[in-house]
Amino acid sequence: MRHIYTLLMYLLMPAILLRLWWRGRRNPAYRERVGERFGYLPNDVPQGCLWIHAVSVGESQATQPMVQWLMEEYPGMPVVMTTTTPTGGQRVTQLYGERIRHLYFPYDSPAIMQRYFEALKPVAVIIMETEVWPNMLHYCRQNSIPVALANARLSEKSAQGYHKFSFITAAAFRCFDLVIAQAGADAQRLVDSGVRQEVMHVCGSIKFEVKVPQSVREQGELLRAGLGADRPVWIAASTHENEETVVLDAHSRVLERYPDALLIIVPRHPERFDTVAGLIESSGFTCVRRTDEQLPLTDVSVYLGDVMGELPIFYGAADVAFVGGSIAPIGGHNILEPAALGVAVVFGPHMQNFLEISRMMLEAGAALQTSEEDLAEVVMSLLGDPVQREEIGQHGQEVVESNQGALECTRQAIEHLLEMRA
């Protein structure tokens, strides 16, 4: 049945390339290094490497504690990290610099995958969260290359999608030599999708292994001092299309009660920075962009974070953090980053990608969940109640700290995987 999938890949290739080119209109980086996506790699790529695949920004960020350990434990083993998106690649470069080689992930056809594997000759492959590529996994199985799915999660909706195509995906899931699930529910859905029970481990989420550098805390405090220590500040982070409109409508209501309030907006995708800037201005708000290299004075009501890699600093400067991708039906984004900084966390109804983590946060009183209609009221309530904000922030830090330990479990499982190297 994999041959049917391969045929579909070839038939869809013109549409895939057209989409890549179209996305390049907003973000020209999509049109760069296209050869890598077809398996034509630079001559200087490290061979005999550990290949880690992290599709985009969130997955790249999640690799940090695991990769730090790998580089300390196996200093002589080169690491290559692939992403699908340019923003993911930028985050890899920001996190690791020249210590890790970044490449774009190849299209999943047999010929392309063969070229890619022959160029890298990886000793093992680690895929982050939930990326299932039948031809890639088949090549690993045929060539005895150990392959793991780490920090794995599978929502009910995604599981249903895989079930519809189980005649293709079940065999791919069986190719994994190791699967490290975030929660028991994820593990069960993965086994039901085809993962062998004997390779399954449940370790928790390594996203709990949040270590906020003191320098980041200090930069957040410095930014907050520049914004005004007594000024109400809230952030809408990792927002998607249509969410900014909701957030700006909510901010209009916030300003009625707190005329000097400041909203920091940080869109999820850099190619939307200019679009969001236009939306802010057309909605009648005064706006300063981070790249303007000036701080918003009290007559400025919106601060646009149009940079990559500074989200923790923005979180550290805010009283309340609304985490996007949760009003738009995206499935949510990482709510542990602001929680680790002790910021009161708010998110919308769509958190299926972080179902277990969001449940834990809500049960611990470490976050508030709201609807689109009630966002303004929730934010205003928190801005007006420093005691409640402090309690939520403290509970958030406790949730993060009490659930750390996934890295050690993951480390032991990956050590076993690397022992399987041919």
C-alpha positions as CSV (number, residue, x, y, z in Angstrom):
1,M,0.0,0.0,0.0
2,R,3.0,2.3,0.4
3,H,3.2,2.3,-3.4
4,I,-0.2,4.0,-3.6
5,Y,1.1,6.7,-1.2
6,T,4.3,7.1,-3.3
7,L,2.2,7.4,-6.5
8,L,0.1,10.1,-4.8
9,M,3.3,11.9,-3.8
10,Y,4.5,12.0,-7.4
11,L,1.1,13.1,-8.7
12,L,0.9,15.9,-6.1
13,M,4.5,17.1,-6.6
14,P,3.5,19.9,-9.0
15,A,1.0,21.2,-6.5
16,I,3.5,20.9,-3.6
17,L,6.1,22.9,-5.6
18,L,3.5,25.5,-6.5
19,R,2.5,25.9,-2.8
20,L,6.2,26.2,-1.9
21,W,6.6,29.0,-4.5
22,W,3.4,30.7,-3.4
23,R,4.5,30.7,0.3
24,G,7.8,32.3,-1.0
25,R,5.8,35.4,-1.9
26,R,5.4,36.2,1.8
27,N,8.6,34.5,3.0
28,P,11.3,34.4,0.3
29,A,13.3,31.9,2.4
30,Y,10.9,29.2,1.1
31,R,12.5,29.6,-2.3
32,E,16.0,29.2,-0.9
33,R,17.9,25.9,-0.7
34,V,15.1,24.1,-2.6
35,G,17.6,21.4,-3.7
36,E,17.8,20.1,-0.1
37,R,14.1,19.3,-0.3
38,F,14.9,17.0,-3.3
39,G,17.9,15.3,-1.6
40,Y,20.7,17.3,-3.2
41,L,22.8,18.2,-0.2
42,P,25.9,20.3,0.1
43,N,29.2,18.4,-0.2
44,D,30.2,19.4,3.3
45,V,27.3,17.8,5.2
46,P,28.5,15.7,8.1
47,Q,28.2,11.9,7.5
48,G,27.7,9.3,10.2
49,C,25.5,11.9,12.0
50,L,22.5,11.7,14.3
51,W,19.6,13.1,12.3
52,I,16.9,14.9,14.3
53,H,13.8,16.2,12.5
54,A,11.7,19.0,14.1
55,V,9.1,20.3,11.7
56,S,9.0,24.0,12.8
57,V,9.6,26.5,15.7
58,G,7.9,24.7,18.5
59,E,9.4,21.3,17.9
60,S,12.8,22.9,17.4
61,Q,12.5,24.7,20.7
62,A,11.5,21.4,22.4
63,T,14.7,19.7,21.3
64,Q,16.9,22.0,23.4
65,P,17.2,19.9,26.6
66,M,17.6,16.7,24.7
67,V,20.1,18.0,22.2
68,Q,22.1,19.7,25.0
69,W,22.4,16.3,26.7
70,L,23.3,14.5,23.4
71,M,26.1,17.0,22.7
72,E,27.6,16.5,26.2
73,E,27.2,12.7,26.2
74,Y,28.3,12.1,22.6
75,P,30.7,15.0,21.8
76,G,32.2,13.3,18.8
77,M,28.9,12.5,17.0
78,P,27.7,15.2,14.6
79,V,24.1,16.3,14.7
80,V,22.0,17.3,11.7
81,M,18.6,18.9,12.4
82,T,16.0,19.2,9.6
83,T,12.9,21.4,9.6
84,T,10.1,21.9,7.1
85,T,9.8,25.7,7.6
86,P,12.3,28.5,7.4
87,T,11.2,29.8,10.8
88,G,12.1,26.4,12.3
89,G,15.5,26.6,10.6
90,Q,16.1,30.1,12.0
91,R,15.2,28.9,15.5
92,V,17.7,26.0,15.1
93,T,20.4,28.5,14.1
94,Q,19.5,30.7,17.1
95,L,19.6,27.9,19.5
96,Y,22.7,26.0,18.3
97,G,24.7,28.2,15.9
98,E,27.4,26.2,14.1
99,R,27.2,23.3,16.6
100,I,24.4,21.7,14.6
101,R,24.0,21.6,10.8
102,H,20.5,22.7,9.7
103,L,19.0,21.3,6.5
104,Y,15.5,21.3,5.0
105,F,13.5,18.1,5.3
106,P,13.2,16.2,2.0
107,Y,10.0,15.3,0.2
108,D,9.0,11.8,1.0
109,S,9.6,9.9,-2.3
110,P,11.8,6.8,-2.4
111,A,14.4,8.4,-4.8
112,I,14.7,11.6,-2.8
113,M,14.9,9.8,0.5
114,Q,17.6,7.5,-0.9
115,R,19.7,10.5,-2.0
116,Y,19.3,12.1,1.4
117,F,20.2,9.0,3.4
118,E,23.2,8.2,1.2
119,A,24.5,11.8,1.7
120,L,24.1,11.8,5.5
121,K,24.6,8.1,6.3
122,P,22.9,8.7,9.7
123,V,23.6,6.4,12.6
124,A,20.1,7.0,13.9
125,V,17.0,9.2,13.3
126,I,14.9,11.0,16.0
127,I,11.6,12.5,14.9
128,M,10.0,15.0,17.2
129,E,6.4,14.8,18.3
130,T,4.3,13.4,15.4
131,E,5.8,13.2,12.0
132,V,5.1,10.0,10.1
133,W,6.7,9.7,6.6
134,P,6.1,6.2,5.1
135,N,9.0,6.2,2.7
136,M,11.5,7.6,5.2
137,L,10.5,5.0,7.8
138,H,10.6,2.2,5.3
139,Y,14.1,3.2,4.2
140,C,15.2,3.1,7.9
141,R,13.7,-0.3,8.4
142,Q,15.2,-1.7,5.2
143,N,18.7,-0.4,6.1
144,S,18.6,-1.2,9.8
145,I,18.8,2.5,10.8
146,P,17.3,2.9,14.3
147,V,14.5,5.4,14.3
148,A,12.6,7.0,17.2
149,L,9.6,9.2,17.7
150,A,10.4,11.4,20.7
151,N,8.1,13.6,22.8
152,A,5.3,12.0,20.9
153,R,1.8,13.2,21.0
154,L,-1.3,12.2,19.0
155,S,-4.6,14.1,19.4
156,E,-7.9,12.3,19.0
157,K,-8.5,14.2,15.8
158,S,-5.2,13.3,14.3
159,A,-5.7,9.7,15.4
160,Q,-9.0,9.6,13.5
161,G,-7.2,11.0,10.4
162,Y,-4.5,8.3,10.5
163,H,-7.2,5.7,11.0
164,K,-8.9,6.7,7.8
165,F,-5.6,5.9,6.0
166,S,-4.4,3.0,8.2
167,F,-3.8,0.9,5.1
168,I,-0.8,3.2,4.5
169,T,0.1,4.6,7.9
170,A,-0.1,1.4,10.1
171,A,2.9,-0.1,8.4
172,A,4.8,3.2,8.8
173,F,4.1,3.3,12.5
174,R,5.3,-0.3,12.9
175,C,8.8,0.9,11.6
176,F,9.6,2.8,14.8
177,D,12.2,1.2,17.0
178,L,11.4,3.5,19.9
179,V,8.4,5.7,20.7
180,I,8.5,8.1,23.7
181,A,5.0,9.4,24.4
182,Q,4.1,12.4,26.4
183,A,1.1,10.8,28.1
184,G,-0.7,7.5,28.5
185,A,-3.5,8.6,26.2
186,D,-1.0,9.6,23.5
187,A,0.6,6.1,23.9
188,Q,-2.7,4.3,23.5
189,R,-3.7,6.2,20.4
190,L,-0.2,5.6,18.9
191,V,-0.5,1.8,19.6
192,D,-3.9,1.8,18.1
193,S,-2.4,3.5,15.0
194,G,0.1,0.7,14.6
195,V,3.1,1.4,16.9
196,R,4.4,-1.9,18.4
197,Q,3.6,-2.1,22.2
198,E,7.1,-3.3,23.0
199,V,8.8,-0.1,21.7
200,M,6.5,2.2,23.6
201,H,7.7,4.3,26.6
202,V,5.7,7.0,28.4
203,C,8.0,9.7,29.8
204,G,6.0,12.9,30.0
205,S,6.7,16.0,27.9
206,I,10.3,17.3,27.7
207,K,8.7,20.7,27.2
208,F,8.4,20.7,31.0
209,E,12.2,20.9,31.1
210,V,12.1,24.7,30.8
211,K,15.2,26.4,32.0
212,V,14.9,30.1,31.8
213,P,18.4,31.7,31.7
214,Q,19.0,34.5,34.2
215,S,19.9,36.7,31.3
216,V,16.4,36.3,29.8
217,R,14.8,37.2,33.1
218,E,17.0,40.3,33.3
219,Q,16.1,41.3,29.8
220,G,12.4,40.9,30.5
221,E,12.7,43.0,33.7
222,L,14.7,45.6,31.8
223,L,12.0,45.8,29.0
224,R,9.3,46.0,31.6
225,A,11.1,49.0,33.3
226,G,11.2,50.7,29.9
227,L,7.5,50.1,29.2
228,G,6.5,51.3,32.7
229,A,6.5,49.3,35.9
230,D,3.0,50.5,36.8
231,R,1.5,50.2,33.3
232,P,-0.9,47.3,32.6
233,V,0.8,45.1,30.0
234,W,-0.6,41.9,28.4
235,I,0.7,39.9,25.5
236,A,-0.9,37.9,22.8
237,A,1.7,35.4,21.7
238,S,2.0,33.0,18.8
239,T,-1.1,34.4,17.2
240,H,-2.6,33.2,13.9
241,E,-4.7,34.7,11.1
242,N,-8.0,36.0,12.5
243,E,-6.8,35.8,16.1
244,E,-5.3,39.3,15.9
245,T,-8.7,40.7,15.1
246,V,-10.2,39.1,18.2
247,V,-7.2,40.3,20.3
248,L,-7.5,43.9,19.1
249,D,-11.2,43.9,19.7
250,A,-10.5,42.7,23.3
251,H,-7.8,45.4,23.7
252,S,-10.3,48.1,22.7
253,R,-12.4,47.1,25.7
254,V,-9.3,46.8,27.9
255,L,-8.4,50.4,27.0
256,E,-11.8,51.6,28.2
257,R,-11.0,50.5,31.7
258,Y,-7.2,50.9,31.6
259,P,-6.5,53.8,29.2
260,D,-2.7,53.3,29.5
261,A,-2.7,49.6,28.9
262,L,-0.3,48.1,26.4
263,L,-0.8,45.0,24.2
264,I,2.2,43.2,22.9
265,I,1.4,41.1,19.8
266,V,3.8,38.4,18.6
267,P,2.5,36.6,15.5
268,R,3.4,33.0,15.1
269,H,4.8,33.3,11.6
270,P,7.3,36.1,10.6
271,E,5.9,36.4,7.1
272,R,2.8,37.8,8.7
273,F,4.6,40.6,10.6
274,D,3.8,43.3,8.0
275,T,0.2,42.1,7.5
276,V,-0.4,42.3,11.3
277,A,1.2,45.8,11.4
278,G,-1.2,46.9,8.8
279,L,-4.2,45.4,10.6
280,I,-3.2,47.2,13.9
281,E,-3.0,50.5,12.1
282,S,-6.2,50.0,10.1
283,S,-8.0,49.2,13.4
284,G,-7.1,52.6,14.7
285,F,-4.4,51.7,17.2
286,T,-1.1,53.5,17.6
287,C,1.7,51.0,17.1
288,V,5.5,50.6,17.6
289,R,7.4,47.7,16.1
290,R,10.2,46.0,18.0
291,T,12.4,46.6,14.9
292,D,11.8,50.3,15.2
293,E,14.3,50.1,18.1
294,Q,12.2,52.4,20.3
295,L,10.0,51.7,23.2
296,P,6.3,52.4,23.1
297,L,5.4,55.5,25.2
298,T,2.1,55.8,27.0
299,D,0.4,57.2,23.9
300,V,1.2,53.9,22.1
301,S,-1.3,51.1,22.8
302,V,0.2,48.2,20.8
303,Y,3.8,46.9,20.6
304,L,4.4,44.5,17.7
305,G,7.1,41.9,18.4
306,D,8.3,41.5,14.8
307,V,11.4,39.6,15.7
308,M,12.3,35.9,16.2
309,G,13.7,34.5,19.4
310,E,12.6,37.2,21.9
311,L,9.3,35.7,23.0
312,P,10.5,34.7,26.5
313,I,11.7,38.4,27.0
314,F,8.2,39.6,26.0
315,Y,6.6,37.1,28.4
316,G,8.9,38.4,31.1
317,A,7.7,41.9,30.6
318,A,4.0,41.1,30.7
319,D,1.4,40.8,33.5
320,V,-0.9,38.5,31.5
321,A,0.0,36.1,28.7
322,F,-2.7,35.0,26.2
323,V,-1.2,32.1,24.1
324,G,-2.5,31.9,20.6
325,G,-3.4,29.1,18.3
326,S,-6.2,28.4,20.8
327,I,-9.0,30.7,19.5
328,A,-8.2,29.8,15.9
329,P,-8.7,26.0,15.6
330,I,-5.0,25.3,15.5
331,G,-4.7,23.3,18.7
332,G,-2.7,25.7,20.9
333,H,0.9,26.4,21.5
334,N,3.3,26.0,24.4
335,I,1.8,27.4,27.6
336,L,4.7,26.3,29.7
337,E,7.1,29.0,28.6
338,P,5.1,31.9,30.3
339,A,4.2,29.6,33.2
340,A,7.9,29.0,33.9
341,L,8.3,32.8,34.2
342,G,5.5,33.1,36.7
343,V,3.2,35.0,34.3
344,A,-0.6,34.5,34.5
345,V,-1.5,32.3,31.5
346,V,-4.8,32.5,29.4
347,F,-5.7,30.4,26.4
348,G,-8.7,29.7,24.3
349,P,-10.9,26.6,23.7
350,H,-8.8,24.9,21.1
351,M,-5.9,23.1,23.0
352,Q,-6.1,19.7,21.5
353,N,-2.3,19.7,20.8
354,F,-1.6,20.3,24.5
355,L,-4.6,18.5,25.9
356,E,-2.9,16.9,28.9
357,I,-0.7,19.9,29.7
358,S,-3.6,22.3,29.5
359,R,-5.7,20.0,31.7
360,M,-3.0,19.9,34.3
361,M,-2.6,23.7,34.3
362,L,-6.3,24.3,34.7
363,E,-6.7,21.7,37.5
364,A,-3.7,23.3,39.3
365,G,-5.2,26.8,39.0
366,A,-2.2,27.7,36.9
367,A,-4.1,29.1,33.9
368,L,-7.5,30.3,32.8
369,Q,-9.4,29.1,29.7
370,T,-11.7,31.6,27.9
371,S,-13.8,32.0,24.8
372,E,-13.4,34.6,22.1
373,E,-16.2,36.6,23.5
374,D,-14.9,36.6,27.1
375,L,-11.2,37.3,26.4
376,A,-11.4,41.0,27.3
377,E,-13.2,40.3,30.6
378,V,-10.7,37.7,31.6
379,V,-7.8,40.0,30.8
380,M,-9.3,43.0,32.5
381,S,-10.0,40.9,35.6
382,L,-6.4,39.7,35.8
383,L,-5.0,43.1,35.1
384,G,-7.0,44.5,38.0
385,D,-6.1,41.8,40.5
386,P,-2.4,41.4,41.2
387,V,-3.1,38.9,43.9
388,Q,-4.8,36.5,41.5
389,R,-2.1,37.0,38.9
390,E,0.6,36.1,41.4
391,E,-1.3,33.0,42.5
392,I,-1.8,31.8,38.9
393,G,1.8,32.5,38.1
394,Q,3.1,30.7,41.2
395,H,0.9,27.7,40.5
396,G,2.2,27.7,36.9
397,Q,5.8,27.6,38.1
398,E,4.9,24.7,40.5
399,V,3.3,22.7,37.6
400,V,6.4,23.1,35.5
401,E,8.8,22.2,38.3
402,S,6.8,19.2,39.6
403,N,6.6,17.6,36.2
404,Q,10.2,17.8,35.2
405,G,11.9,14.4,34.8
406,A,10.9,13.5,31.3
407,L,14.4,14.3,30.1
408,E,16.0,11.6,32.2
409,C,13.4,9.0,31.1
410,T,14.0,10.1,27.4
411,R,17.7,10.0,27.9
412,Q,17.6,6.4,29.0
413,A,15.4,5.4,26.1
414,I,17.6,7.2,23.5
415,E,20.8,5.6,25.0
416,H,19.2,2.2,24.2
417,L,18.4,3.4,20.7
418,L,21.9,4.5,20.0
419,E,23.2,1.1,21.2
420,M,21.3,-0.4,18.3
421,R,23.5,1.3,15.8
422,A,24.9,-1.0,13.2
